């Protein structure tokens, strides 16, 4: 079975053709997600239950086109490889899509064996990834691990983006460990803790040889440091470079505080890490992972974590991401009043809060709606219509709600 273990999204509204393709894909061992409308496909491909290996997409759909679907996805993510199905009249459109980054197209009617050959050819190779989760168990965390595995086989510079505490250093180390350079040194420079950046970078370069240089906190690199790094890159270094930055580098380069040409050189392979607030299942996973490590070192181990504590961790916003969770857990395990962790152990500030400080139900609802709308707008690049479709409300309703909430 040539597609065993693969997960394929099929975007096709024709019942006969769709059923025929789905049946053959399943016979070849693939798991198939069959979708018949463009709008449903956008949501399913943006936030899949599990990573999608490839998309088979008809160009003509009842509520749009394959081109609209592909370009919409490209605004906020790197989509899986697309194999477009097209009729004779749509060849120009298919060529346009290939130029935009689509992988292949096939004309109707097509021979099934040829179709499968084309599909198999565009699938990215499965790369071995450690069975131990790196950042969590959510689809977003698994996507990061897929990108890590691909980054491990490239010689291009890698850029890891994310807020503080999201695990950028863990990602960099995993890339090195999976690469052919794993036997060579891994040198790390934290620019946030550096008093002499150029000296620290120069020492790391001398140490690393043909290994991996990890530069964390790229946005803090001074202008002389940027010039030094550009000169080093121009010298053709043997080392692989992985840089990590926050989410504000576009502003830094636009306002001239960071060299655009240097950022372009470093940003060849991008790995974005979503914040923990967008991955509540990973917050709970990390809680248990850290708890097991810390509990094993205690003279008298705790018996566990209460379900109420899990629910609180799942719903918390985690502005400090994993660092905040770790800090709260360390405090909770040192001050726990019983052998079971409860919400008040992890969030002692809530225990001391008087009743009058508790938000009203209306205030809590407005706060939750505001955060959810902002998340939808972020995922759609600020596009109001797409955000409304994602939230399953009309554009007018969303606009009125935003006015009410002061957005």
N, C-alpha and C positions, 0 to 999 in steps of 0.2 A: 504494500500500500504506500504509494509515493507521497501521500499527504498526511501520513500518520502523525498525530500530535500537533497538527497545525490548526489554527482557528481562522476561518475565512468569513468575511462579511459579504453577503450577496445582496446587492441593491437592484432589484428587478421587480417590476409590477406585473409583468406577463405571467399568468399562473402556469401555463404549460411549459414555457421556457424555464421559468424559475424552478418548477418542480423537477424538471429534467436535470438541470445543473446541480441542484441540491442533492438529488439522489446519487448522482455520479461522484460528487465530492465526498459524500458520506461513505460510499463504497471504497473510496481511496483512503479512508481513515481520518478525514478532516471533521472538525466540529464546525457546523455552519450556522451563522446568524443571518436569517433571511429577513430583509426589510423591504417594504414596497413603496415607501414615501420618503422624499428627500428630507423633510423636517425631522422625521423620526430617526433617520440615518445620522443626521448631524449630532443629535444628542447621544446616540448609541456609540458613535465613533469617538466623540470627545471624552466621554467617561465610560469606557467599556468595563464590563464585569471582569474581564480578563483580557490580556493584550491580544490585539488583532494582528495576524501575520500578513494578511493581504486583503484587498477589497476588489470585488468584481462588481462593476457598476455600469448599468445601462445609461447611455447618455440622455435618453428621453424618459422622463418620469412624470407622473400625473401632476405633481405640484412644483415642478422645477426641472432642472437639468443636472446631469452629472458634473458639468463644468461649474455650475453654481455651488454644488455640494463640495467639490474639491477646493475651489478658491475660498469658500467660507471656512473650511477646516484649516487651510494654510495660514489664515490670519492669526490663529491662536495656538497652533501646534504643528509638529512635523507629522503629516499623515502617513499611514502605512502605504506600501506600494499599491498603486491602483492599476487594474487591468480593465480598460473601458471596452464595452460592447457597443458597436455602432453599425448603422446602416450606411449604404453608399453615400447618401446625402449628407452625412455628418463627418466625412473624412477630414475636411478643413478644420472642423472643431476639434477633432481628435488630435490632429497635428499640433494645434494651438495648446492643447492640454499637455502634450508631451514636452513642449518647449517650456511650459510652466512648472514642470516637475513630475507629471504623471509618468508612469513607467512604460506602459504598453497599451495597445488597443488591438481588437480583433473584429473583423467584419462579419456581419450576419449574412447568410447562415454559415455556420462554421462546423468543422469536423471536431468531434469531442476529443479525440486523441491529440490533435494539434492544439486544441484549447488547453488541455491539461499540460502539455509540454511548455506552452507559453507561460502558464501560471506557475509551474514549478521553477522555471528559469528566473522569474522575478522575485521569488521568495528569498529573503535574506537568510544566510546560513545560521543555523542554531549554534550558538556559542556556549561553551560550558560556563555556568555561573555557580558559585558556591551555593550549596543547599541552605546554608544559614542565611536568613533574611538580613539585609544590610540596614534598611531604614524602616521596614515594616512589612505588612502583608496586604496592604491596599493595592488596587490596580495602579495607582499613581506611583507607589513605591516599587512595584514590580517593573513598571516602565523605566524608572531610573536605573534599575539593575540591568535591564536590556541595553540601555544606552552605555552603561559602564562596560558591559561585555564587548560592545562594538568599539568603544574608545580604546580598549586594551589592545586592539589589533590595528590601530592607526598610528602613524608616526607624526601626524599633525598635532599642533597645540590643542589642548582641551580647555574649555571654559566651563567652570561649575558655578552656577548662579543660585543664590538663595539667601534668605535672611539669616541673621545670627542664630546659631543653635540648631540649624537644620541638618547638620551632618556633612558639610562640604569636605572636611578633612577625612572623614571615613570613606567618602566616595573616591577621593584622590588616592588613598592608600589601597583601596580595592582594585582600582584601575592598574596600579603598579603591580600588585600581587598576581593579577590575571595575565599580565603582559609577558612578552619574551624577555623583558628587562628585570624580571623579579629577582634574579640572582645579583644584580647590580645594586648600588646604593639608592636609597630613597632619602632625599634631602628636603627639609621643609623650612620655609622662611615665613614667619608671621609678621607682616608689616605693621600690625597694630601694636606689637610689643618691641619693635625695633627702634633703637636709638641712633643707629648708623646704617641706613638701608643699603647703601651701595657696598659697604664693607661686608654686611651679612650676606648679601646676594653673591658677592665675589667669592666669599668663603664657601658658600653652598655649591657654587658652580665648580670650584676646584675639588670639592669632595665627591660630587655626584658622578663624574665621568660619563659613562654611557647609560646611566640609570635614569631616575625621574626626579625632576626639580618641581616642587610644589610651592607656589607663591600664594599665600593666603592674605586676603584683605587688599586686593589689587587697587581699589579706589583710594587707598591711603598712600600709594606710591608717589613720591615727590617728582617734580619736573626733572631734576638731575637724575633721579632713579629711573624715570621713564627713558631718558636719553641713554643711560647705561644699558638698560634692557634692550632697547632698539639696536644698539651697537652689538650687543652679544648675539642677538638673533641674526643680524647681518653676517656675523662671523661663521654661520653654519654649524651650530653646536651639535654634538652627538647625542646629548641628553634629550629626553622627552620633557616638555614643560606642561604642567597643569596649573592653571591660574584659577583662583576663586574670588568672587566678588558678590556684593549685594545686588539689589534690584534697581539701583539708581545710576548705573554706569552710562545709560543713554543721556541723562542730564549732564553728567560729568564731561562727556565728550562734546555734547552740543554747546556747552558753555565754555569750552576751551581749557578746562582744568586737567583733562587727560588727553593725550595725543590720540587723535582718531586713527592715524596710520598704525600705531602700536596696538591699539585695541583690535583693529581689523586683523593684524597678524596673529594675535592670541586667540581670537574668537573663530576658530576654524571648525570646532566640534563642540556644540553647545549641550550642556546637561543642566536643565532647570530643575530645582528641587522645590516642590510646593510646600508652603508652611504647614505646620502640624495642625492648625485650625481647620484646614481643608481635608485632613486625613484622620478623622476621629478614631477609626479602627486602629491606626498606627499608634495613636497616643495610648490606647489601652494595651496594645502589644508591647510598647516600650516600657510601660509601667510594670508589667509582669516580668519582662526581660531583666530590667534593672533590679526589681525586687528579689528575684531569684539569686542574682549575684551578691547583693548586699546581705540578704538573709543567711546565705551560706557562711558568712564571716562573723555572724553574731554568736555569742556564747549561748544565748537562749533564743533560738529562732522564733519568729512570729508564725502564727498558724496560717495567715493568708490575708487577702484583700477582700473587703466586703463588696457585694454587688452594688451598694449605694455609692461606694467610692469609685467603682468603675464607671457608673453612670455620670458622676460628677466630672471625672476626667474626660469622658467622651464629650461632654457639653461645654467644657471650659475653652476659652478662646486662645490660650497659650501664646501670648505675645512674645514670650522668650523662647518658644519652641522647646526642643529637647533639653536645653540647658535648664530652663525653668522647671521642667518636669523632674529632672534629676535632683535639683536643689530642693524642691518641695518634698521629694521622697526621702532624701537624706534626713531632713528635719523631722519628717513624720515618723521615721523608724527610730529616731533617737528620743522622741517625746511621746510616743504612742501610750495611751493610758491602758490599753488592753492588748491581748495577743492578736487582735484583728485590726487592720487599718480601716478607718472610717473617713468620710468626707472632712470632718472637722480636724483630723490629723493632717491631711494634705492642705487644707485651706483654713488655717486657724483664724485668719482675719474675719471669716464669716461667723465663727463662733462668738466673737466679741461684738459683732455689729448689733446695735439696738434695733428694735422692731421698726422704729420710724425711718430707718435708713433703707429698709427693704423696698425696692421699686414696686409700684402698683402693677397689676396685671396688664393694664393698658400700656404702661411705660415699657414693661418687659416685651410685650408684643411688638411695639413700635421699634424697639432696639433690635429685635430679632429680624424683623422685616427689612430694616435699614441695612443690616449686615448682609442679608441674603440678596438684596437688590444690588449692592455694591459688588458682591462676588459674581453675580450674573453679568454685570457690566464689565468687570475685569476679564472674564472668560471670553466675552464677545468683542473685546477691544473697544468698549464704549458704544457699540452699535445698539441703539435703542430698540429697533425692530427685532433684531436677533435675540436680545435679552428678553423681550416680551414673549417671543416664541419659546425660549428656554424655560421661562417661568410659567408658561401656559396661561397667559393673560393677554388681553388686547393691548396694543400700543398706547391707546388712550388711557386705559386703566393704569398702566405702568406709569405714564407721565403724571397723572393725577396723584398717584401714590407718592411719587418722588417729590412733587410740590408740597404735599402734606408733611413729608418727613424731612423737608429742607435739603434735598439732594440736588 
